[in-house]
Amino acid sequence: MKKLIYPLLLVTTAFSSCQKFLEENPKSIMVEGNFYKTEADADAAITAAYDVLNNQWDIYFRGIYLLAELPTDNAECGQGVANSNIFALKDYTFGPVNDRIYTLYPALYKGIANANTAIDKIPGIAFNDTKKNRLLGEARFIRALLYFNLVRLFGDVPLIVHQTTSLNNVNVPRTATAEVYKQIISDLEFGEQNLDAVNSNANLGRATKASATGLLAKVYLTLRDFPKARDKAKAALDITGYGLLDSYFDIFTPQNRFNKEVLFSVQCKGNTGSGNGFGLALYLPRATIALPGGGTVGGNSADVPTQEFYDSFQPGDLRRDRTFFTQYDAGAGLAKFRPHWFKYFDPAAITTLGEGTLNYHVIRYADMLLTYGEALNEISGPTTEAFEAVNKVRRRAYGKPTATANAQTDLAGLDQQAFRDAILNERRWEFGFEDQRWFDLVRTGKLVSTLKAKGNKMIQDYHILFPIPQRERDVNKSLTQNTGYPQ
């Protein structure tokens, strides 16, 4: 009998020891139970929310580009495009099964999820209330920005404003667009009250009051609430510390990536060896620019502007040669090529194309001037003040002092419709490769007519919204589909 019991005791003891060995010690690993306890944890939660924005492919840099620049008259598929889903976006033959639409949609919700976690958890951490509210303002700004993208691209979308803690509440139905906008406005108003007024060396790259007010102006312009768009644009313009740079070229130079014109930008950290910078490969010329050590720059010529966009710039408009380039010398001789995007080119990353150091600008001072001019025109026609707001942008574009009237560059004598059209053109020239064109065309009701006039035979009225990705509907059975797409 002893011989039977002894081995059993050994097995029992070993199993008990094994259980203790396999038990996780939450004091030594990061889990929710021991996180969100300190001020440093709150900072980390906000960093996680910002981090989703800084991804070379999913949202900014390319994800938004493929839906907001490529399907317009600004861009086309270059020789480096091999994905049929990308051609479909350009041709307006896309449907709910499209891997590029699917890449962007869940990425936006991932960013919202990180922001929601910060918003839910930070209030329970004991530290300075002023800083706590500032961090919450940053999280709510990020959430508002991502929902603003979602609601403009897809219309009604699930509105999720708290951390998801159970699989029982993941199948959220679509929320009416008006309700989504109410949340966006609420988040941004909180930001206006609690964010730092401007960026300083201590908070470079973070959202500020100017970011929230500027985004509110764009939200109200999209909603066609022109008095509020006017007021918010004017408020953003009046915040001390911001203004137009003298040179359009200087907005996008690596050494000047933090400048007074930027109300909010997505930060890049290039030259780290981590591929966490602004990716250049897809929009640089393919096997064309020679390198001093032999070989050529590893561009792919995938994302390229249309020749029509390049040719649309008026003589003397300096923005053309900052938005595009048609030749470049990397130290081994001048190479010439068809127009390619140039605005975010970083010469220091010419051999490490994933390491660009420029930031991606989301809201600029020039945007506020053009928003202000547009809102004034919609309210009461082209007033002197509306003309002046737009003409400041135009003067800079032609290398003239922005505060001095100039008969060669200034718009004058236009009626309301002509001025409306002029502003839309101005936005096209000012924000090329900043992924605003599709939003501007949809917002002004010009998407379908503009593209049809330029030869697109497939675009339909329902294309003012993209389809809800089919993979999302397969998982979440409560999601309906936008009109015009397979139901």
C-alpha positions in Angstrom: 0.0 0.0 0.0 2.8 2.4 0.8 4.2 1.8 -2.7 0.9 3.0 -4.1 0.5 6.1 -1.9 4.1 7.4 -2.3 4.0 8.0 -6.0 0.6 9.6 -5.6 2.0 12.0 -3.0 4.8 12.9 -5.4 2.5 13.6 -8.3 0.2 15.7 -6.1 3.1 17.7 -4.7 4.6 18.2 -8.1 1.2 19.3 -9.6 0.8 21.7 -6.7 4.2 23.2 -7.3 3.6 23.4 -11.0 0.4 25.3 -10.4 2.2 27.8 -8.3 5.0 28.1 -10.9 2.4 28.7 -13.7 0.5 31.3 -11.7 1.0 34.8 -13.2 2.2 37.5 -10.8 0.3 40.6 -11.8 2.8 42.8 -10.0 5.4 41.9 -12.6 3.4 42.2 -15.8 1.2 44.9 -17.3 -2.5 44.0 -17.0 -5.5 46.2 -16.6 -5.7 45.4 -12.9 -2.3 47.0 -12.1 -2.3 49.6 -14.9 -4.1 53.0 -14.9 -2.9 53.6 -11.4 -0.4 56.5 -11.8 0.1 59.7 -13.7 2.7 57.9 -15.9 0.0 55.3 -16.8 -2.3 58.2 -17.9 0.5 59.6 -20.1 1.0 56.1 -21.6 -2.7 55.8 -22.4 -2.7 59.0 -24.3 0.5 58.0 -26.2 -1.3 54.8 -27.2 -4.2 56.9 -28.6 -1.8 59.1 -30.6 0.2 56.0 -31.7 -2.6 54.7 -33.9 -2.5 57.9 -36.0 1.2 57.4 -36.7 1.0 54.3 -39.0 2.5 54.5 -42.4 -0.3 52.5 -44.1 -3.5 52.2 -42.1 -4.9 55.7 -41.5 -2.8 58.7 -42.3 -0.1 58.7 -45.0 -1.9 56.1 -47.1 -5.1 54.8 -45.7 -6.9 58.2 -46.1 -5.0 58.9 -49.3 -6.6 55.9 -51.0 -10.1 57.0 -50.2 -9.8 60.8 -50.2 -7.1 61.7 -52.8 -6.9 58.8 -55.3 -10.7 58.6 -56.2 -10.6 62.3 -57.3 -9.2 64.3 -60.2 -6.0 64.9 -58.2 -4.5 61.4 -58.4 -4.3 58.2 -60.3 -2.7 54.7 -60.1 0.9 54.7 -61.2 2.9 51.8 -62.7 3.7 50.4 -59.3 0.0 49.6 -58.4 -0.7 45.9 -58.7 -3.7 45.6 -56.3 -7.0 45.4 -58.2 -8.8 46.9 -55.2 -6.8 50.1 -55.6 -7.7 50.3 -59.3 -11.3 49.8 -58.2 -11.1 52.8 -55.9 -9.9 55.0 -58.7 -12.4 53.7 -61.2 -15.4 53.7 -58.9 -15.9 50.0 -59.5 -15.4 49.1 -55.8 -17.8 47.3 -53.6 -18.1 46.1 -50.0 -15.3 43.6 -50.6 -12.2 45.8 -50.9 -9.1 45.2 -48.8 -8.1 48.9 -48.8 -11.5 50.1 -47.5 -11.3 47.3 -45.0 -7.9 48.3 -43.8 -9.0 51.9 -43.0 -12.3 51.1 -41.4 -11.1 49.0 -38.4 -8.0 51.1 -38.1 -10.1 54.1 -37.3 -12.0 52.1 -34.7 -8.8 50.9 -33.2 -7.8 54.5 -32.6 -11.2 55.2 -31.1 -10.9 52.2 -28.9 -7.6 53.4 -27.5 -9.1 56.9 -27.0 -12.1 55.4 -25.2 -9.9 53.4 -22.9 -8.0 56.6 -21.9 -11.3 58.5 -21.4 -12.8 55.8 -19.2 -9.7 55.1 -17.1 -7.9 58.4 -16.6 -10.6 60.0 -14.4 -10.0 57.3 -11.7 -6.3 58.1 -11.4 -5.2 60.6 -8.7 -3.1 63.4 -10.1 -3.4 67.1 -11.0 -6.9 67.9 -12.3 -5.7 70.5 -14.8 -3.4 68.0 -16.5 -5.9 65.2 -16.2 -8.5 67.3 -18.1 -5.9 68.2 -20.7 -5.1 64.6 -21.3 -8.8 63.8 -21.5 -9.1 66.7 -24.0 -6.4 65.1 -26.1 -8.1 61.7 -26.1 -11.5 63.3 -27.0 -9.9 65.3 -29.8 -8.4 62.1 -31.3 -11.8 60.4 -31.0 -13.5 63.3 -32.7 -11.0 63.4 -35.5 -11.4 59.7 -36.2 -15.2 59.8 -36.1 -15.1 62.9 -38.4 -13.3 60.7 -40.9 -15.6 57.8 -40.4 -18.9 59.7 -40.7 -17.7 61.6 -43.8 -16.6 58.4 -45.5 -19.3 56.0 -44.5 -22.3 58.0 -43.2 -24.1 56.3 -40.3 -21.5 54.4 -38.3 -21.6 52.6 -34.9 -21.0 55.2 -32.2 -18.9 53.7 -29.4 -17.8 56.0 -26.6 -16.7 53.6 -23.9 -14.1 50.8 -23.5 -15.3 47.5 -24.8 -15.1 45.1 -21.8 -17.3 42.2 -23.0 -18.0 40.2 -26.1 -21.7 40.6 -25.3 -21.7 44.3 -26.5 -19.6 44.3 -29.6 -22.3 44.1 -32.2 -23.3 47.7 -32.2 -25.7 48.9 -34.9 -25.1 52.0 -37.0 -25.9 55.4 -35.4 -27.5 58.2 -37.3 -25.0 60.7 -38.7 -26.5 63.5 -36.8 -25.9 61.7 -33.5 -22.3 61.0 -34.4 -21.7 64.7 -35.2 -23.2 65.6 -31.8 -20.6 63.5 -30.1 -17.8 65.0 -32.3 -18.9 68.5 -31.4 -19.2 67.6 -27.7 -15.7 66.1 -27.7 -14.2 69.2 -29.4 -15.9 71.6 -27.2 -14.4 69.8 -24.2 -11.1 70.1 -25.9 -11.5 73.8 -26.4 -12.0 74.2 -22.7 -9.2 72.0 -21.4 -6.4 71.8 -24.0 -3.3 73.9 -23.9 -3.7 77.1 -26.0 -0.7 76.5 -28.2 2.1 74.0 -28.6 5.3 74.7 -26.8 8.6 72.8 -26.5 6.9 70.7 -23.7 3.9 69.6 -25.8 5.1 69.5 -29.4 2.8 67.5 -31.5 -0.1 67.3 -29.1 -3.6 68.6 -29.8 -4.2 72.1 -28.6 -7.2 74.5 -28.2 -6.4 75.7 -31.7 -6.6 72.1 -33.0 -10.1 71.6 -31.4 -11.4 75.0 -32.6 -10.0 74.5 -36.1 -11.5 71.0 -36.4 -14.8 72.4 -35.1 -14.7 75.0 -38.0 -14.3 72.1 -40.5 -17.1 70.1 -38.8 -19.5 73.0 -39.0 -18.5 73.8 -42.6 -19.3 70.1 -43.5 -22.6 70.4 -41.8 -23.3 73.6 -43.7 -23.8 75.5 -40.4 -22.0 78.5 -41.9 -22.4 81.0 -39.0 -20.8 78.6 -36.6 -18.1 77.7 -39.2 -17.4 81.4 -39.6 -17.1 81.9 -35.8 -14.9 78.9 -35.1 -12.6 79.7 -38.1 -12.3 83.3 -36.9 -11.6 82.1 -33.3 -8.8 79.8 -34.6 -7.3 82.6 -36.7 -7.3 84.9 -33.7 -5.3 82.5 -31.4 -1.9 84.0 -30.7 1.0 82.0 -32.0 -0.4 80.8 -35.3 -0.2 82.3 -38.8 0.8 81.9 -42.4 4.5 81.2 -43.1 5.9 83.6 -45.7 6.9 80.7 -47.9 4.6 77.8 -48.9 7.8 75.8 -49.5 8.8 76.1 -45.9 5.7 74.4 -44.5 6.9 71.0 -45.6 10.7 71.1 -45.0 12.0 68.5 -42.5 13.9 71.1 -40.5 10.6 73.1 -40.1 8.1 70.3 -39.4 6.9 72.2 -36.3 5.8 75.6 -37.5 3.2 78.3 -36.7 1.0 77.3 -39.6 0.2 73.9 -38.3 -2.8 73.6 -36.0 -2.5 69.8 -35.8 -0.3 67.2 -37.5 0.5 63.5 -37.1 4.0 63.2 -35.8 6.7 61.1 -37.6 9.9 59.9 -36.0 12.1 59.0 -38.9 15.8 58.1 -39.0 15.4 55.7 -36.1 15.8 52.4 -38.0 12.3 51.4 -37.0 10.4 52.3 -40.2 8.2 54.5 -38.0 8.6 57.6 -40.2 6.7 58.9 -43.2 6.9 56.3 -45.9 8.2 57.6 -49.2 8.5 54.6 -51.5 5.0 54.5 -53.0 5.1 58.0 -54.3 8.7 58.4 -55.5 9.7 57.6 -59.2 10.5 54.0 -59.9 14.1 53.1 -60.7 14.8 56.6 -62.1 16.8 58.7 -59.6 20.4 57.5 -59.6 22.3 57.3 -56.3 25.9 58.3 -55.8 26.9 54.8 -54.6 25.2 53.0 -57.5 21.7 51.9 -58.1 18.6 54.0 -58.0 16.1 55.3 -55.4 13.7 52.5 -54.5 10.6 54.3 -55.4 7.6 52.5 -56.8 5.5 55.2 -58.7 2.3 53.8 -57.2 0.7 56.9 -55.8 1.0 59.6 -58.5 -0.8 62.9 -59.4 -2.8 63.3 -62.6 -1.2 65.4 -65.3 -4.4 67.4 -65.4 -3.9 68.5 -61.7 -0.3 69.4 -62.4 -1.3 71.5 -65.5 -4.2 73.2 -63.6 -1.9 75.5 -61.6 -1.8 79.0 -62.9 1.5 80.6 -64.1 3.5 81.9 -61.2 1.8 79.7 -58.6 4.7 78.5 -56.5 2.6 75.8 -54.9 3.0 73.6 -58.0 6.7 73.0 -57.6 6.2 72.2 -53.9 3.4 69.8 -54.5 5.1 68.0 -57.3 8.5 67.5 -58.8 9.5 66.4 -62.3 13.3 66.2 -61.8 15.7 65.5 -59.0 19.5 65.1 -58.5 20.4 62.8 -55.6 24.1 63.4 -56.3 24.6 61.2 -59.3 23.1 63.3 -62.0 19.8 64.9 -62.8 16.8 62.6 -63.5 13.7 63.7 -65.2 10.3 62.0 -64.9 6.5 62.6 -65.1 5.0 64.6 -62.2 5.3 62.8 -58.9 4.3 64.0 -55.4 7.0 66.0 -53.7 5.3 67.8 -50.8 6.4 65.3 -48.1 9.7 64.3 -49.7 12.6 64.1 -47.2 16.0 64.1 -48.9 17.6 62.6 -45.7 15.6 59.4 -46.3 16.5 58.9 -49.9 18.1 55.5 -49.2 15.8 54.6 -46.2 12.4 55.3 -47.6 10.5 54.3 -44.5 12.3 56.9 -42.4 10.9 60.2 -43.6 10.9 62.8 -40.8 8.1 65.2 -42.0 4.9 65.3 -40.1 1.5 64.8 -41.8 -0.5 68.0 -41.5 -4.1 67.6 -40.7 -5.2 71.2 -40.0 -3.4 74.3 -41.2 -3.8 78.0 -40.7 -4.5 78.4 -44.5 -7.4 76.0 -44.1 -8.9 78.3 -41.5 -8.6 81.3 -43.8 -10.3 79.5 -46.7 -12.9 78.1 -44.3 -13.6 81.6 -43.0 -13.9 83.0 -46.6 -16.2 80.2 -47.7 -18.4 80.6 -44.7 -18.7 84.3 -45.1 -19.5 83.9 -48.8 -22.3 81.4 -48.1 -23.8 83.7 -45.5 -23.8 87.0 -47.3 -21.9 86.7 -50.6 -18.3 87.7 -51.4 -17.7 90.5 -48.8 -14.5 92.4 -48.6 -13.5 90.3 -45.5 -14.2 87.1 -47.4 -12.0 88.2 -50.3 -9.2 89.2 -48.0 -9.2 85.9 -46.2 -8.8 84.0 -49.5 -6.4 86.5 -51.0 -4.0 86.1 -48.2 -3.6 82.5 -49.2 -3.3 83.5 -52.8 -0.7 86.1 -52.2 1.6 83.7 -50.4 1.1 81.2 -53.3 2.6 83.7 -55.7 5.4 84.9 -53.4 3.8 88.2 -52.4 3.4 89.7 -48.9 0.3 88.3 -47.4 -1.0 91.5 -45.8 -0.6 93.7 -48.8 -3.2 93.9 -51.6 -1.9 92.9 -55.0 -3.8 93.4 -58.2 -2.0 90.6 -59.9 -3.0 87.9 -57.5 -6.1 89.1 -55.7 -9.6 87.8 -56.5 -12.1 90.6 -56.9 -15.5 91.4 -58.5 -16.8 87.8 -58.4 -20.5 87.0 -57.6 -21.3 84.4 -55.0 -21.2 81.4 -57.3 -18.0 82.4 -59.0 -16.3 83.0 -55.7 -17.6 79.6 -54.4 -16.0 78.0 -57.4 -12.8 80.0 -56.9 -12.5 78.8 -53.3 -12.9 75.2 -54.3 -10.1 75.6 -56.8 -8.0 77.4 -54.3 -8.4 74.5 -51.8 -7.4 72.1 -54.5 -4.1 73.9 -55.2 -3.4 74.6 -51.6 -4.0 71.1 -50.2 -3.0 68.7 -52.9 -1.6 65.5 -51.4 -3.1 66.5 -48.0 -6.1 64.2 -48.6 -8.8 66.9 -48.6 -10.0 66.8 -52.2 -12.7 64.0 -51.9 -14.1 65.6 -48.8 -14.3 69.0 -50.4 -16.0 67.7 -53.6 -18.5 65.7 -51.6 -19.1 68.6 -49.2 -19.8 71.0 -52.0 -21.9 68.6 -54.0 -19.4 68.5 -56.8 -17.9 65.0 -56.7 -20.1 63.3 -59.3 -20.3 66.2 -61.8 -16.6 67.0 -61.6 -15.4 63.4 -62.2 -18.0 62.8 -64.9 -16.8 65.9 -66.7 -13.3 64.6 -66.5 -14.1 61.2 -68.1 -15.2 58.9 -65.3 -18.1 56.9 -66.6 -18.6 54.6 -63.6 -19.3 57.1 -60.8 -22.9 57.2 -59.5 -24.7 59.5 -57.1 -24.4 57.0 -54.3 -20.6 57.1 -54.4 -20.7 60.1 -52.0 -20.3 57.4 -49.4 -18.1 54.3 -49.3 -19.6 50.9 -48.5 -19.4 49.4 -45.1 -16.8 46.6 -45.4 -18.4 43.2 -45.9 -16.1 41.6 -43.4 -17.5 43.9 -40.7 -21.0 43.0 -41.6 -20.1 39.3 -41.6 -19.1 39.7 -37.9 -21.6 42.3 -36.9 -25.0 41.2 -38.2 -26.7 44.4 -37.1 -24.8 46.5 -39.6 -26.8 47.7 -42.6 -25.2 48.7 -46.0 -25.2 52.0 -47.7 -27.5 52.6 -50.6 -26.3 51.5 -54.0 -24.1 48.7 -52.8 -25.0 45.0 -52.5 -27.2 44.6 -49.4 
